[in-house]
Amino acid sequence: MKSKSRNLSPSKLANTNPAEIKAQALFQEAFSSHQKGQLAQAQALYRQVLQLQARHFHGLHFLGVIAAQTGNSAQAVDLIGNAIKINPDYADAHYHLGNALNDLNRPEAALASYHQAIALKPDHVDAYYYRGNTLSHLRQFDAALASYYQAISLRPDYVEAHYHCGNILNDLKQFEAALVSYNRVIALRPDFALTYYNRGNALNDLKRFEAAVASYNRAIALKPDFAEAYNNRGNSQRQIGQLDAALASYHQAITLKPDDAVSYYNCGLVLNDLKRFEAAVAAYNQAIALKSDYADAYNNRGNAQRELKQSAAALASYRQAIAIKPDYAEAYYNCGVALRDIKQTEAALMSYDQAIALKPDYVDAYSNRGNTYRDLKRFDEAVASYDSAIAIGPDYAEAYWHKSLLKLLLGDYAAGWRLYEWRWRTKPFIDTVRNYRQPLWLGEQALMGKTLLIYGEQGLGDVIQFCRYVPMIEALGAKVVVEAPRALVALISSLKGIYTIIELGHECPGFDFHSPIMSLPLAFKTTVATIPAQIPYLYSNVEKQVLWHKRLGVKTRLRVGLVWSGSTLHKNDVNRSIPLALLASVLDLPIAFHALQKDIRADDAVFLANHTAIQTHQDELLDFSDTAALVAAMDLVITVDTSVAHLAGALGKPVWLLLSYIPDFRWLLNRADSPWYPTATLFRQSVADDWTSVMVSVADELKLRHASK
């Protein structure tokens, strides 16, 4: 801890001895040179004084001060210590001794010297200040603050004391109080760049990010090479979504300080936010090259690699983070997530358990461990893990949400639909909540003579499945307004009843209540036994049916519509979609197959080019009313879990649904039928990821179906 020597003001002594008179004259000359900063000359003169008078108090004292000023702190301690032996009541000597002891990193001894200086001179403002510095170094923060405040009471414009008060208050997380200190410093010294920087840090911790950016900007304006200010400005910009600006700030920090691993790491974070995952990996690599034990960089590199579907690389990164930091709970958690991605569920459980052992309040780990237990059909343990997360975090929405999906899958609709409302507080949904001034309707209020707005919230298939409730709402005496995506407007218009349908994004007429479409089962207290399953409840357009009849020509063989994949953006696409090649054994049958899906993946397009058994219709499928008319021309639809499954079921068309080992909640478990769609037959995996046996069952059943025609 470096300190300054102040208060160069010796007391005057009356001398009559000639040697003493000469020594005093030399001392005055030395002291004058000292005050002018002529340290070498002053030092030589002080030594002459001591040659004439070895016990000259001020000569010893100020020669010690010069020793401290020129970096010889050990000599300073000896000289000033000897002076104090001659005159122990001189406050400045104790003060300067404290400074020299601090320079020798002897803070406890320095503290004793400052205490003595203050005892001798209670208004010794600098002694209070440097005592505060020493107490802060010893992490005695409350005592340090008290010492700084005493200095400020004696000198209200003591900039350094205000500044250090702010820093300590920041460390104590008393951010509002820290701001008061920093603002006082700025009022006294508007060009103090560090103050603006530290004030920015306090504002950032208070989540006042825009104000923090402004404070960092001022620090940078005063000190354009302030790399740390650029870096922290980037952190605040990232928090308020100014991702490109944040990236520019980090790049500027790197330009100024190319060996700063932290700025590269922060670049990786913002690139990850921008979904530029390859660039994020490169940034993390650079951080790691500069700091090989950078556990956070390995961990977050794993996150980016996982987004790139580089599961093996992600796992290696997480494990490297753990090797560096064996108590890194987050890295164990991420290992669990990655292992679950690649279906190593038992290993994933072990990773979640380790994360929880290291961090017993880790709600994310409990929740995702519950999902892994669900993957293994260990449902009681899954519920227990969700409940553990909820016990720790009663507002932790994700655990309620996952528990709701499991309850619904198990057929416990009473609990499931109630818990399903927690979805609005989870990350996938929180930004889509509609904050209407009109109240939400969940079945409590009477609707006679009222208008209810119903709107979709998730996938197209969900709208198709749950629009069946619209006639039930009309039966309660309500006027109904249904908002639907453009692709569904024509199809939903076929619902029986009198209601208004508007396209998503268009102006909505007035209404009294609103309800997300997937809250309607809760509003009607739907159980498995009371699912409204009167089909069909949607109908294909007659004119479009005629058009498809012309396109397809005379039917000579059994017509089967096929859907083997859905959107790649679906969170569960890896489990529900299958490569078209897996249907090869089915396609060998003498049946007319028609693709009912519009989007064909590249690998499937190659397969289609070499197999003419499937007729495609991408260009003719403009919306779901076109698909509905094509479905109507089929004898049977075979589909994975996509919106076409719901479409076929709602139209009352025979539909065979291909389901993964743990299907979506609406298909329940251990049954070959669906209470939602009476014409559906469910073909389930009996072993996780085993589509082959499913295809064998489908082919066998299809042969029987063909033979019966």
Helices and strands as residue ranges (DSSP letters): H 18-35, H 39-52, H 57-69, H 73-86, H 91-103, H 107-120, H 125-137, H 141-154, H 159-171, H 175-188, H 193-205, H 209-222, H 227-239, H 243-256, H 261-273, H 277-290, H 295-307, H 311-324, H 329-341, H 345-358, H 363-375, H 379-392, H 397-409, H 413-420, G 421-425, G 430-432, E 451-455, H 460-466, G 467-469, H 470-474, E 479-484, H 486-492, E 500-503, E 513-516, G 517-519, H 520-523, G 528-530, H 542-552, E 559-563, H 573-576, G 580-583, H 584-587, E 592-595, H 602-610, E 614-615, G 618-620, H 624-632, E 636-640, H 643-650, E 655-659, G 665-667, E 680-684, H 691-707
